[in-house]
């Protein structure tokens, strides 16, 4: 009985070892999405170990009517699906500031604010073996206070391209 139990544990351990993935120590790139009007983000990932990482994103918007900046920090758990495919989930938060100039009945208005938010993140990524490149697709719901559109919930889907080093 002991040999059967030991053999089963060894096979289980081998199965988990075969599913391990490598998380790069550093990755830098772009995350493109609507981002509640902020547009694209510069994204940096810091690998903590083989299953966890931190992601920092900086988004901005600079147009004739709206100027805004947004920073996000996420803690992510990463699981291997098969080969270079991983899926991940994470939690975190951020801070944003915006300034909106607009005209109404020939009067110029200036509206601005700052808000904090909590964020979740779930996505899938593919890591190329031949080149140090990762492609990802994720969803990021955000809930906070003081959004520029008076809605306390935001949902963003983003496509990411990151260079691993």
TAMO-V903666 format. One record per residue. N is the residue number from 1. RES is the residue in three letters. OMEGA is omega as a letter, one per 20 degrees, with the letter a starting at -180 (none if undefined). BURIAL is 1 if it has 16 or more other C-alpha atoms within 10 Angstrom, else 0. Layout:
BEGIN
((N;RES;OMEGA;BURIAL) (N;RES;OMEGA;BURIAL))
END
This chain:
BEGIN
((1;UNK;r;0) (2;UNK;r;0) (3;UNK;r;0) (4;UNK;r;0) (5;UNK;r;0) (6;UNK;r;0) (7;UNK;r;0) (8;UNK;r;0) (9;UNK;r;0) (10;UNK;r;0) (11;UNK;r;0) (12;UNK;r;0) (13;UNK;r;0) (14;UNK;r;0) (15;UNK;r;0) (16;UNK;r;0) (17;UNK;r;0) (18;UNK;a;0) (19;UNK;a;0) (20;UNK;r;0) (21;UNK;r;1) (22;UNK;r;0) (23;UNK;a;1) (24;UNK;r;1) (25;UNK;a;0) (26;UNK;r;1) (27;UNK;a;1) (28;UNK;a;1) (29;UNK;a;1) (30;UNK;r;1) (31;UNK;a;1) (32;UNK;r;1) (33;UNK;r;1) (34;UNK;r;0) (35;UNK;r;1) (36;UNK;r;0) (37;UNK;a;0) (38;UNK;r;1) (39;UNK;a;0) (40;UNK;r;1) (41;UNK;r;1) (42;UNK;a;1) (43;UNK;r;1) (44;UNK;r;1) (45;UNK;r;1) (46;UNK;r;1) (47;UNK;r;1) (48;UNK;r;0) (49;UNK;a;0) (50;UNK;a;0) (51;UNK;a;1) (52;UNK;r;1) (53;UNK;r;1) (54;UNK;r;1) (55;UNK;r;1) (56;UNK;a;1) (57;UNK;r;1) (58;UNK;r;1) (59;UNK;r;1) (60;UNK;r;1) (61;UNK;r;1) (62;UNK;r;0) (63;UNK;a;0) (64;UNK;a;0) (65;UNK;a;0) (66;UNK;r;1) (67;UNK;a;1) (68;UNK;r;1) (69;UNK;a;1) (70;UNK;r;1) (71;UNK;a;1) (72;UNK;r;1) (73;UNK;a;1) (74;UNK;r;1) (75;UNK;a;1) (76;UNK;r;1) (77;UNK;a;1) (78;UNK;r;1) (79;UNK;r;1) (80;UNK;r;1) (81;UNK;r;0) (82;UNK;r;0) (83;UNK;a;0) (84;UNK;r;0) (85;UNK;r;1) (86;UNK;r;1) (87;UNK;a;1) (88;UNK;r;1) (89;UNK;a;1) (90;UNK;r;1) (91;UNK;r;1) (92;UNK;a;1) (93;UNK;a;1) (94;UNK;a;1) (95;UNK;r;0) (96;UNK;r;1) (97;UNK;a;1) (98;UNK;r;1) (99;UNK;a;1) (100;UNK;r;1) (101;UNK;r;0) (102;UNK;a;0) (103;UNK;r;0) (104;UNK;a;0) (105;UNK;r;0) (106;UNK;r;0) (107;UNK;r;0) (108;UNK;r;0) (109;UNK;r;0) (110;UNK;r;0) (111;UNK;a;0) (112;UNK;r;0) (113;UNK;r;0) (114;UNK;r;1) (115;UNK;r;1) (116;UNK;a;1) (117;UNK;r;1) (118;UNK;a;1) (119;UNK;r;1) (120;UNK;a;1) (121;UNK;r;1) (122;UNK;a;1) (123;UNK;r;1) (124;UNK;a;1) (125;UNK;r;1) (126;UNK;r;1) (127;UNK;r;1) (128;UNK;r;0) (129;UNK;a;0) (130;UNK;a;0) (131;UNK;a;0) (132;UNK;a;0) (133;UNK;r;1) (134;UNK;r;1) (135;UNK;a;1) (136;UNK;r;1) (137;UNK;a;1) (138;UNK;r;1) (139;UNK;a;1) (140;UNK;r;1) (141;UNK;r;1) (142;UNK;r;1) (143;UNK;a;1) (144;UNK;a;1) (145;UNK;r;0) (146;UNK;r;1) (147;UNK;a;1) (148;UNK;a;1) (149;UNK;r;0) (150;UNK;r;0) (151;UNK;a;0) (152;UNK;r;0) (153;UNK;r;1) (154;UNK;r;1) (155;UNK;a;0) (156;UNK;r;1) (157;UNK;a;1) (158;UNK;r;1) (159;UNK;a;1) (160;UNK;r;1) (161;UNK;a;1) (162;UNK;r;1) (163;UNK;a;1) (164;UNK;r;1) (165;UNK;none;0))
END
